[in-house]
Amino acid sequence: MTLHRRALMGAAGLAAMAPLAARAQSRWQMATAYADGNLHTRNIRTFLQEIEQASNGRLAVQLHSNGALLKMTEIKRGVQTGQVQAGEILLTAYANEDPIFDADALPQLVTNFPQAKKLSDLQKPFIEARFARQGLTLLYMVPWPPAGLYAQQPVTSLEQLRGSRFRTYSPMTNRFAQLIGAQPTLVQSAELAQAFATGVVQAQVTSAATGVDTQAWDYARVFIPLGFTMTKNAVFVSRRALEGLPRDLQDAIRAAAVRAEARGYELAEAATRETEATLGQRGMQVLQASQQLLDDCARVGRTMADEWVQRAGDDGKRLIDQYRAAIA
Protein backbone atom coordinates (compact mmCIF):
# COMPACT_ATOMS: atom_id res chain seq x y z
CA MET A 1 0.00 0.00 0.00
CA THR A 2 1.40 3.37 -0.98
CA LEU A 3 1.87 6.14 1.51
CA HIS A 4 -0.66 8.25 -0.41
CA ARG A 5 -3.30 5.49 -0.31
CA ARG A 6 -2.69 4.89 3.40
CA ALA A 7 -3.15 8.60 4.08
CA LEU A 8 -6.42 8.66 2.16
CA MET A 9 -7.76 5.68 4.11
CA GLY A 10 -6.75 7.30 7.38
CA ALA A 11 -8.56 10.50 6.44
CA ALA A 12 -11.65 8.55 5.45
CA GLY A 13 -11.60 6.75 8.79
CA LEU A 14 -11.40 10.01 10.71
CA ALA A 15 -14.25 11.46 8.67
CA ALA A 16 -16.42 8.45 9.46
CA MET A 17 -15.69 8.84 13.16
CA ALA A 18 -16.39 12.58 13.23
CA PRO A 19 -20.20 12.37 13.56
CA LEU A 20 -19.83 9.93 16.44
CA ALA A 21 -17.35 12.19 18.17
CA ALA A 22 -19.60 15.18 17.72
CA ARG A 23 -22.54 13.33 19.19
CA ALA A 24 -20.45 12.16 22.12
CA GLN A 25 -19.60 15.76 22.95
CA SER A 26 -23.19 17.05 23.28
CA ARG A 27 -23.44 18.82 26.63
CA TRP A 28 -26.49 20.56 28.01
CA GLN A 29 -26.85 22.92 30.93
CA MET A 30 -30.03 22.93 33.02
CA ALA A 31 -31.15 25.47 35.61
CA THR A 32 -33.56 25.21 38.53
CA ALA A 33 -34.20 27.55 41.44
CA TYR A 34 -34.69 24.80 44.01
CA ALA A 35 -32.35 23.16 46.50
CA ASP A 36 -30.74 19.75 45.97
CA GLY A 37 -32.86 18.08 48.65
CA ASN A 38 -36.14 19.34 47.20
CA LEU A 39 -38.46 16.70 45.76
CA HIS A 40 -38.46 18.37 42.33
CA THR A 41 -34.67 18.56 42.17
CA ARG A 42 -34.32 14.93 43.25
CA ASN A 43 -36.78 13.95 40.55
CA ILE A 44 -34.84 15.92 37.95
CA ARG A 45 -31.59 14.20 38.89
CA THR A 46 -33.17 10.79 38.35
CA PHE A 47 -34.63 12.01 35.05
CA LEU A 48 -31.22 13.24 33.90
CA GLN A 49 -29.53 10.01 34.92
CA GLU A 50 -32.03 8.06 32.84
CA ILE A 51 -31.54 10.11 29.70
CA GLU A 52 -27.76 10.09 30.04
CA GLN A 53 -27.83 6.31 30.32
CA ALA A 54 -30.12 6.08 27.29
CA SER A 55 -27.77 8.32 25.32
CA ASN A 56 -24.83 5.88 25.60
CA GLY A 57 -22.46 8.77 26.08
CA ARG A 58 -23.96 11.02 23.42
CA LEU A 59 -25.46 13.52 25.88
CA ALA A 60 -24.43 14.86 29.29
CA VAL A 61 -26.53 17.34 31.25
CA GLN A 62 -25.14 19.48 34.07
CA LEU A 63 -27.78 20.61 36.57
CA HIS A 64 -27.37 23.98 38.30
CA SER A 65 -29.68 23.94 41.34
CA ASN A 66 -30.72 26.43 44.02
CA GLY A 67 -30.66 29.38 41.64
CA ALA A 68 -26.87 29.10 41.38
CA LEU A 69 -26.74 29.86 37.66
CA LEU A 70 -30.07 31.59 36.95
CA LYS A 71 -32.75 32.90 39.27
CA MET A 72 -36.33 31.68 38.84
CA THR A 73 -37.31 34.79 36.89
CA GLU A 74 -34.38 34.30 34.48
CA ILE A 75 -34.69 30.60 33.67
CA LYS A 76 -37.32 30.60 30.95
CA ARG A 77 -35.61 33.39 29.05
CA GLY A 78 -32.30 31.61 29.56
CA VAL A 79 -33.60 28.55 27.72
CA GLN A 80 -35.18 30.65 24.98
CA THR A 81 -31.87 32.44 24.29
CA GLY A 82 -29.69 29.33 24.52
CA GLN A 83 -27.91 30.33 27.70
CA VAL A 84 -29.02 26.93 29.00
CA GLN A 85 -30.70 24.12 27.09
CA ALA A 86 -33.19 23.02 29.76
CA GLY A 87 -34.89 24.49 32.79
CA GLU A 88 -37.49 24.13 35.49
CA ILE A 89 -39.86 26.88 36.52
CA LEU A 90 -42.80 27.41 38.81
CA LEU A 91 -45.47 28.08 36.19
CA THR A 92 -47.33 30.65 38.25
CA ALA A 93 -44.17 32.75 38.55
CA TYR A 94 -44.57 33.52 34.84
CA ALA A 95 -48.22 34.49 34.90
CA ASN A 96 -47.41 38.04 33.84
CA GLU A 97 -46.53 36.56 30.44
CA ASP A 98 -49.83 34.70 30.14
CA PRO A 99 -52.62 34.09 32.69
CA ILE A 100 -52.97 30.47 31.54
CA PHE A 101 -49.76 29.73 33.49
CA ASP A 102 -51.61 30.73 36.66
CA ALA A 103 -54.61 28.40 36.70
CA ASP A 104 -53.22 26.15 39.43
CA ALA A 105 -52.59 29.15 41.69
CA LEU A 106 -56.27 29.93 42.20
CA PRO A 107 -56.97 29.46 45.94
CA GLN A 108 -59.03 26.38 46.81
CA LEU A 109 -59.48 25.35 43.14
CA VAL A 110 -57.28 22.27 43.61
CA THR A 111 -57.02 20.73 47.08
CA ASN A 112 -55.80 17.15 46.49
CA PHE A 113 -53.57 15.18 44.12
CA PRO A 114 -56.29 13.65 41.89
CA GLN A 115 -57.66 17.15 41.29
CA ALA A 116 -54.14 18.44 40.62
CA LYS A 117 -53.59 15.73 37.96
CA LYS A 118 -56.94 16.45 36.33
CA LEU A 119 -56.22 20.18 36.07
CA SER A 120 -52.68 19.52 34.82
CA ASP A 121 -53.86 17.19 32.05
CA LEU A 122 -56.46 19.71 30.90
CA GLN A 123 -54.02 22.62 31.13
CA LYS A 124 -51.20 20.82 29.28
CA PRO A 125 -52.31 21.56 25.68
CA PHE A 126 -52.59 25.26 26.49
CA ILE A 127 -49.08 25.29 27.99
CA GLU A 128 -47.61 23.30 25.10
CA ALA A 129 -49.05 25.70 22.54
CA ARG A 130 -47.60 28.74 24.28
CA PHE A 131 -44.20 27.12 24.79
CA ALA A 132 -44.09 26.05 21.14
CA ARG A 133 -44.54 29.66 20.01
CA GLN A 134 -41.49 30.56 22.11
CA GLY A 135 -39.20 27.81 20.80
CA LEU A 136 -39.69 25.61 23.86
CA THR A 137 -40.85 22.02 24.36
CA LEU A 138 -42.67 21.02 27.54
CA LEU A 139 -41.43 17.73 28.97
CA TYR A 140 -43.43 17.24 32.17
CA MET A 141 -45.20 18.98 35.05
CA VAL A 142 -45.33 18.00 38.73
CA PRO A 143 -47.36 19.68 41.50
CA TRP A 144 -46.09 20.89 44.82
CA PRO A 145 -47.60 19.54 48.02
CA PRO A 146 -50.64 21.57 49.10
CA ALA A 147 -49.76 25.04 50.32
CA GLY A 148 -50.35 26.16 53.87
CA LEU A 149 -49.97 29.30 55.95
CA TYR A 150 -46.77 30.19 57.82
CA ALA A 151 -47.02 32.78 60.57
CA GLN A 152 -45.61 33.76 63.94
CA GLN A 153 -48.82 33.03 65.84
CA PRO A 154 -52.02 31.01 65.27
CA VAL A 155 -54.28 32.49 62.60
CA THR A 156 -58.00 31.71 62.63
CA SER A 157 -59.18 34.25 60.03
CA LEU A 158 -57.64 36.21 57.20
CA GLU A 159 -58.54 39.43 59.00
CA GLN A 160 -55.58 38.76 61.33
CA LEU A 161 -53.21 39.16 58.38
CA ARG A 162 -54.49 42.61 57.43
CA GLY A 163 -51.58 45.07 57.39
CA SER A 164 -48.93 42.34 57.66
CA ARG A 165 -45.95 42.13 55.30
CA PHE A 166 -46.90 39.08 53.25
CA ARG A 167 -44.33 37.15 51.20
CA THR A 168 -45.30 36.69 47.55
CA TYR A 169 -43.61 34.78 44.72
CA SER A 170 -46.07 35.16 41.83
CA PRO A 171 -48.75 37.53 40.51
CA MET A 172 -51.47 35.36 42.07
CA THR A 173 -49.95 35.40 45.57
CA ASN A 174 -49.44 39.13 45.09
CA ARG A 175 -53.14 39.57 44.34
CA PHE A 176 -54.12 37.39 47.29
CA ALA A 177 -52.10 39.63 49.62
CA GLN A 178 -53.81 42.71 48.19
CA LEU A 179 -57.30 41.24 48.64
CA ILE A 180 -56.70 40.41 52.31
CA GLY A 181 -55.28 43.86 53.04
CA ALA A 182 -51.66 42.73 53.50
CA GLN A 183 -48.52 44.30 52.03
CA PRO A 184 -47.22 42.11 49.14
CA THR A 185 -43.45 41.54 49.27
CA LEU A 186 -41.68 39.51 46.57
CA VAL A 187 -39.13 37.09 48.05
CA GLN A 188 -37.51 34.06 46.35
CA SER A 189 -37.39 30.80 48.32
CA ALA A 190 -33.59 30.94 48.68
CA GLU A 191 -33.94 34.30 50.51
CA LEU A 192 -36.80 33.41 52.85
CA ALA A 193 -34.87 32.92 56.08
CA GLN A 194 -33.19 36.31 55.85
CA ALA A 195 -36.44 38.04 54.84
CA PHE A 196 -38.30 36.72 57.89
CA ALA A 197 -35.35 37.29 60.23
CA THR A 198 -35.07 40.94 59.22
CA GLY A 199 -38.82 41.58 59.30
CA VAL A 200 -39.09 42.09 55.55
CA VAL A 201 -41.97 39.58 55.64
CA GLN A 202 -44.10 38.23 58.49
CA ALA A 203 -46.27 35.55 56.87
CA GLN A 204 -46.53 33.50 53.69
CA VAL A 205 -48.50 30.78 51.94
CA THR A 206 -46.37 27.96 50.53
CA SER A 207 -45.86 24.21 50.85
CA ALA A 208 -44.41 22.33 53.79
CA ALA A 209 -41.72 21.11 51.37
CA THR A 210 -40.49 24.66 50.84
CA GLY A 211 -40.64 25.14 54.60
CA VAL A 212 -38.28 22.22 55.14
CA ASP A 213 -35.99 23.37 52.30
CA THR A 214 -35.67 26.79 53.92
CA GLN A 215 -35.65 25.54 57.55
CA ALA A 216 -38.83 27.42 58.38
CA TRP A 217 -38.52 26.54 62.08
CA ASP A 218 -35.75 29.15 62.21
CA TYR A 219 -38.07 31.96 61.12
CA ALA A 220 -41.73 30.95 61.70
CA ARG A 221 -43.57 29.41 64.64
CA VAL A 222 -46.82 28.18 63.06
CA PHE A 223 -47.79 26.15 59.99
CA ILE A 224 -51.46 25.64 59.06
CA PRO A 225 -52.16 23.15 56.22
CA LEU A 226 -54.89 24.63 54.04
CA GLY A 227 -54.97 22.77 50.75
CA PHE A 228 -54.70 26.37 49.57
CA THR A 229 -53.13 25.72 46.17
CA MET A 230 -51.14 22.99 44.45
CA THR A 231 -49.03 24.92 42.01
CA LYS A 232 -46.90 23.07 39.46
CA ASN A 233 -43.31 23.10 38.28
CA ALA A 234 -42.71 22.65 34.55
CA VAL A 235 -39.58 21.05 33.09
CA PHE A 236 -38.85 22.03 29.51
CA VAL A 237 -36.13 22.23 26.89
CA SER A 238 -35.10 24.34 23.95
CA ARG A 239 -36.90 22.86 20.95
CA ARG A 240 -33.84 23.55 18.83
CA ALA A 241 -31.58 21.68 21.25
CA LEU A 242 -33.99 18.74 21.46
CA GLU A 243 -34.47 18.45 17.72
CA GLY A 244 -30.72 18.61 17.24
CA LEU A 245 -30.41 15.21 18.91
CA PRO A 246 -30.82 11.85 17.12
CA ARG A 247 -34.44 10.72 16.88
CA ASP A 248 -33.94 7.74 19.19
CA LEU A 249 -32.51 10.00 21.89
CA GLN A 250 -35.39 12.46 21.53
CA ASP A 251 -37.78 9.54 22.04
CA ALA A 252 -35.81 8.38 25.08
CA ILE A 253 -36.03 11.86 26.64
CA ARG A 254 -39.80 11.98 26.12
CA ALA A 255 -40.20 8.50 27.61
CA ALA A 256 -38.10 9.48 30.63
CA ALA A 257 -40.27 12.58 31.02
CA VAL A 258 -43.42 10.44 31.26
CA ARG A 259 -41.79 8.43 34.03
CA ALA A 260 -40.57 11.59 35.76
CA GLU A 261 -44.09 13.01 35.89
CA ALA A 262 -45.52 9.84 37.44
CA ARG A 263 -42.62 9.61 39.88
CA GLY A 264 -43.01 13.30 40.74
CA TYR A 265 -46.59 12.80 41.91
CA GLU A 266 -45.47 9.94 44.16
CA LEU A 267 -42.67 12.08 45.57
CA ALA A 268 -45.02 15.01 46.15
CA GLU A 269 -47.52 12.86 48.04
CA ALA A 270 -44.78 11.38 50.20
CA ALA A 271 -43.30 14.84 50.76
CA THR A 272 -46.65 16.15 51.99
CA ARG A 273 -46.65 13.66 54.86
CA GLU A 274 -42.94 13.79 55.57
CA THR A 275 -42.40 17.54 55.48
CA GLU A 276 -45.41 18.38 57.65
CA ALA A 277 -44.11 15.87 60.17
CA THR A 278 -40.63 17.41 59.98
CA LEU A 279 -41.95 20.90 60.69
CA GLY A 280 -43.61 19.58 63.85
CA GLN A 281 -40.57 17.61 64.91
CA ARG A 282 -38.41 20.73 64.60
CA GLY A 283 -40.62 22.67 66.98
CA MET A 284 -43.23 24.39 64.83
CA GLN A 285 -46.91 24.25 65.74
CA VAL A 286 -48.73 22.38 62.94
CA LEU A 287 -52.35 23.43 63.48
CA GLN A 288 -55.64 22.41 61.93
CA ALA A 289 -57.26 25.21 59.93
CA SER A 290 -60.33 26.80 61.49
CA GLN A 291 -63.54 26.74 59.47
CA GLN A 292 -63.47 30.53 59.41
CA LEU A 293 -60.02 30.53 57.83
CA LEU A 294 -61.08 27.96 55.21
CA ASP A 295 -64.23 29.96 54.43
CA ASP A 296 -62.19 33.15 54.12
CA CYS A 297 -59.78 31.49 51.69
CA ALA A 298 -62.66 30.09 49.62
CA ARG A 299 -64.27 33.52 49.44
CA VAL A 300 -61.07 35.18 48.22
CA GLY A 301 -60.55 32.26 45.85
CA ARG A 302 -63.90 32.82 44.17
CA THR A 303 -63.08 36.48 43.61
CA MET A 304 -59.70 35.59 42.16
CA ALA A 305 -61.19 32.91 39.88
CA ASP A 306 -63.65 35.42 38.44
CA GLU A 307 -60.85 37.91 37.86
CA TRP A 308 -58.64 35.24 36.29
CA VAL A 309 -61.27 34.17 33.76
CA GLN A 310 -61.59 37.80 32.66
CA ARG A 311 -57.83 37.99 32.09
CA ALA A 312 -57.43 34.57 30.51
CA GLY A 313 -60.23 35.02 28.00
CA ASP A 314 -61.77 32.17 26.03
CA ASP A 315 -58.94 29.71 26.78
CA GLY A 316 -59.23 30.39 30.50
CA LYS A 317 -63.00 30.00 30.54
CA ARG A 318 -62.77 26.78 28.54
CA LEU A 319 -60.14 25.36 30.91
CA ILE A 320 -62.07 26.21 34.08
CA ASP A 321 -65.33 24.90 32.62
CA GLN A 322 -63.64 21.64 31.58
CA TYR A 323 -62.06 21.22 35.00
CA ARG A 324 -65.19 21.94 37.00
CA ALA A 325 -67.17 19.52 34.82
CA ALA A 326 -64.50 16.84 35.32
CA ILE A 327 -64.59 17.00 39.13
CA ALA A 328 -68.36 17.55 39.48
N, C-alpha and C positions, 0 to 999 in steps of 0.2 A: 504494500500500500504506500502510495506516495505521500510525502509530507503535506502536499496541497490537499489531497483527498482526505487525509486524517483530520486536517484543520476544518474542512467543510463539515465532516461528520460531527466533530466536536461542537461546532457552532449550531448545527441542527439539533443536537442533543440539548444544548443550553436553551435554545428557543422553545423546545417542547416542554422543558421544565419551568419556564418562566410563568405561565399561567398558574401552575400549582404553587409556585413560590409567592406569587402575588396574593392568591387566595389565603395562603397560610399567614400572611402578614396583616389581614384585616383586623383592626382594633377599633372598638367602640368605647366611648365614654358615656356614662349614665349618671344622672344627678337626681338626688332626692333630698328633701329637707328634713327627713326623720332620722332618729338615732338608730344605731346598729341593733339595739335590743328590741326595737319596736316590731310589732307583728308584721307590718307591711314591709319593712326592710328585710326581716328574716325570710319572708316569702319571696322577695325579689332575689335574694342571694340563691335560694334553691332554684328559682326560675333560671337565673343566669348560669348556674352550674349545669342544668339540664341542657341548655342550648349550646354551651361550650362543648359538652360531651358529644352532642349530636353533630357538631361541626367537624369533629375529628381534626382539630387543630386549625381549622380555617377561620375561626372567629374567636376573639377574646374580648371580654367586656369588663372594663374597670368601673366599679361603682363608687361614687363619691357621695357619702351619706352625711346626714346632720347639717345640711346646708353648707358643707365645706367648700364646694366649688361654686354653686349657684344658690341663691336664696329662692324660696318658694315662688316669689313673684317674678323671678328671672328664668325659671326652668323652661316654661313653654316656649318662650321666645328663643332661648338658647338652643332648643331642638330645631326650631324653624330656621334659624340662621346657620346651623351646622356647627355651633360651638360644642355641642354634645350631640350624640346620635340618638339617645334615648333618655326618657325622663319619667318622673312620677310627680303628679300634682294632686292637691285637694281640689276637686272640680269647683266647689263653691267659691274658692279663692279667686276664680277667674270669671265670676258672674258679671263683672262690669263689661266684659267682652260680649257676653250673650247670656240672657236670663235662663236659657235652657240648662246651663251648667248648674243652676241653683235649685233645681226641683227638690233634691233630697235634703235641702237645708230648711224647708218649711217646717216650723215647729209642729210636732204631734202628727204630721202626715204619715210618717213611718215610725213604728214603735217596736218592731221585732224583725228577726232575720228573714222569715218568709215574705213579709211585706217589702223589706229592703230588696230582696232578689226580684220580686215582681216589678217594682218600680225601675230597677236597674235594667231589666230585660226590655221594658217598654221604652226607656229613655235611650237605650243604646243606639238605635238607628239615627236619632237626632244628633247624638254626639259624634257618631261616625261621619255623618254628612258634613258637619261643621269642621271637624278635623281634616277631612279630605280636602276641603277648600283651602286649607292652610298648609298643605303639604305634609300632613301628619297621618299616621295610621294608629288607630286605637288597638291595643292588644288585649287588655282586660281591666275590669274594675272590681274593687273589693271595698265593702263598707267598713266603717269604724264601728266599734261597740257603741251602744246607745249613749248619747251625751247626758251628762248630769250637771248639777250646779255646784260650784266650789265657792265657799264663802268663809268668813271668819267667825260666824255665829249661825245658829239655826235660822232658816228662812222658811216661813210658813205661808207667805204671800209675796207676790211681786212688788207690792207697794213698799216693802222693806228695802228694796233695791233702788228706789227713787233717789236720785242725786248721787248715787255711788259712781265710782270710776270703774266702768265695766270693760273687761278685756274683749276685744273683737279680733277676728281673723278673716273676715269675709264681708261682702256687702250685706248679706242676710243677717249675720250677727250684729252688724252695725245698725241695721234697721230695728232689730229686736231691742237693742239698748235704747234707741230713740223712743220707741213706743212705750217702754216702761219708765221713761223719765230718767234714765241713767246717762252718764257721760261716756260715749263710745271712745275706746282707746285701742288702736291697732298695735298688737304685740305678737311676734312670731313665737312658736313654741319653744325654740332654743333660748329665748330671752325672758321666759315667764318668771323664773325664780327671782331674777334681779328686779323685774317690774313690780312684783308683789312686795319684795323686801323693801323697796324704796318708796312704796305707796303710789306708784304710777297707776296701778290697778288694784281693786279691792275684791272683785268677784269675776267669775267667768262661767260660761257653759261650754264644756268639752267632755271628752270621754275619760273613763277611768284609766285607759291605756296611756293617754297623754299625761295624766296625773302621775302615773308611775314613771314614765320616761323622764319627767321633769322634777321628780321627787317632791310632789305637791305637799307632803307632810312638813316640808321645811318652810312653806309659805302660806298654807291654808289649814284651817282647823276642821272644816265640815265638807262632806261630799253627800249630795242628795241625788240618787239615781232618778231620772225623770222619763227615760225613753223620749227625750226631747227631740233629737234628730239622730239619723244614722247617715251621716254624710259619707261620700265615697272618695277613694283615691283612684285615679286613672293612670295606668302605665301605657306609654305610647312610644312610637319611634318615628324618626324621619322616614317618610315614604321613599325618598330617594335612596337613603342608606339601605333600607330593607330590600328594595327592588334591585339594588346593586349586588345582592347576594345570589348564589345559585338557587334555583327553584326548590331543590330538595331541602336546603337549609331554611328558606323562607317558610316552607311547610312545617319544618320541625319547630321553628319559633312559634308559629301559630298554634301548633298542638301543645307546646309547653305552656302557652298562655291560657289555654282552656283548663289545663291542670292547675295552673297557678290561681285562677279565679276560684275553682272549687276548693282548693286548699286554703285560700284566703278566708273564705267563709268559715271554715272549720277553725282556723286560727282566731278569727274575730270572736266567735262564740266562746271558745276556751278563754280568750283574753278577758272577756266580759266578767266571767266568774273569778278568774285568777287576780285580775287587777283590782277589782272591788275588794276582794279579800286582803290584798296587799296593803291597800290604803288603810283598812281597819287595823291590820297588824302593826302598821307603822305609827299608830296613834291618832289617826283621824277619826272623827265621828262619821260613820256611814249611816245616814238617817233615812227613814221612809218618808216619801213626799206626802205632805198633807193634801187633802182633797181640794182645799182652797188654792194651793199652789198649782196643782194639776189643772184645775178649772181656769185659773189665770193664764196659764201657758196655752191652753186650748183656745181661749178667747183671742189672745194675741196672734196665735197661729192662723185662725180664720181670717183675721184682718190681713195678715201677710200673704195668705194664699190668694185672696181677692186682688191684692195689689200685684202679685206676681203674674197672674193670668193676664192682667192688663198690659204688663210689660212684655210678656212672652208671646202675646198675640195668638194666632191660630194654632201654631205648633204647641204652645203651652196649654191652651185650652184642650186640644186633642189629647195631649199626654195625661193631664189631670183627669179628664173624663174617662180615658181608657183605664187608668189606674183605679179610680174609684169604682168603676164597674167590675173590675177584676177582683176586688177585695170585698165587694158587697155580699 
